[in-house]
Structures are given as C-alpha cells and as structure tokens.
Amino acid sequence: MRLILSLVTGVAVLTATSVAAEFTKVDSQQEFLSLISGKELRRPFVKLEVSPQGDISGVGAAWTVTGNWTWREGYFCRDLFWGGDPLGYNCQAVEAHDNRIRFTSDKGRGDSAEFRLK
C-alpha cells in the first residue's frame, strides 16, 4: 500500500512540475508584442484585442471591454473597463507557451487568466 501511495504521489508531483514548466515568463515588451501582434486573446465568453499602441478592446460575457496598457518593469500594466465599469489598474506577470498566454494579477501574486492566441 505504501508503495502504491508513493508512486501515485510521485506521478502527481512530476505531472504538476511538467505542467508548470510549460509556461515561461515574458520579460520584455518586445517579446510580449511579438506574441500578441495580429492575434486575438480568447477564453470562454471573452475575446480581446491588445494593440501594440496600448489599447485594449473586445467583449467579455456580452459586455464591451475597453482599456489601455503599458509595459513597466517587466509587467503588463493595464487599466480596464468592463461594460463601462472600472476594473482598475493592475500590473500583471505574463507567461506564454505555444499559442497560450497567461496573465497573473498583482505582479504574479494574484489570480490568473489564461487565453488562447488566435
């Protein structure tokens, strides 16, 4: 029984590590722009465009999303409005893997949202 439990735990740890290792941190604005240029960020009920000029636009759960962004000290900093309501200013860590991009609020210490790049 201990052997089975040890094997299951080992597989779980290896799986979690490999999933976490897939994403790599996006360190520069140039790298970020190369990922998002000409692409739409999608997740269920959300479609966003993040322009190289600093604009954010799209739709989230049928409401208009607008805002702007800058790159500051290695973070994507955005000021966002959803359906006209302010979501506030927040600097987010950005990570990418293949055609996916993940934003983690509060400089990487908060909640995350993952998008497909289409």
HELIX and SHEET records of a PDB file:
HELIX    1   1 ARG A    2  GLU A   22  1                                  21    
HELIX    2   2 GLN A   29  ILE A   36  1                                   8    
HELIX    3   3 SER A  105  GLY A  108  1                                   4    
SHEET    1   A 9 THR A  24  LYS A  25  0                                        
SHEET    2   A 9 ASP A  85  HIS A  97 -1                                        
SHEET    3   A 9 TYR A  75  TRP A  82 -1                                        
SHEET    4   A 9 TRP A  63  ARG A  72 -1                                        
SHEET    5   A 9 ASP A  55  GLY A  60 -1                                        
SHEET    6   A 9 VAL A  46  VAL A  50 -1                                        
SHEET    7   A 9 LEU A  41  ARG A  43 -1                                        
SHEET    8   A 9 SER A 112  LEU A 117 -1                                        
SHEET    9   A 9 ARG A 100  THR A 104 -1                                        
END                                                                             
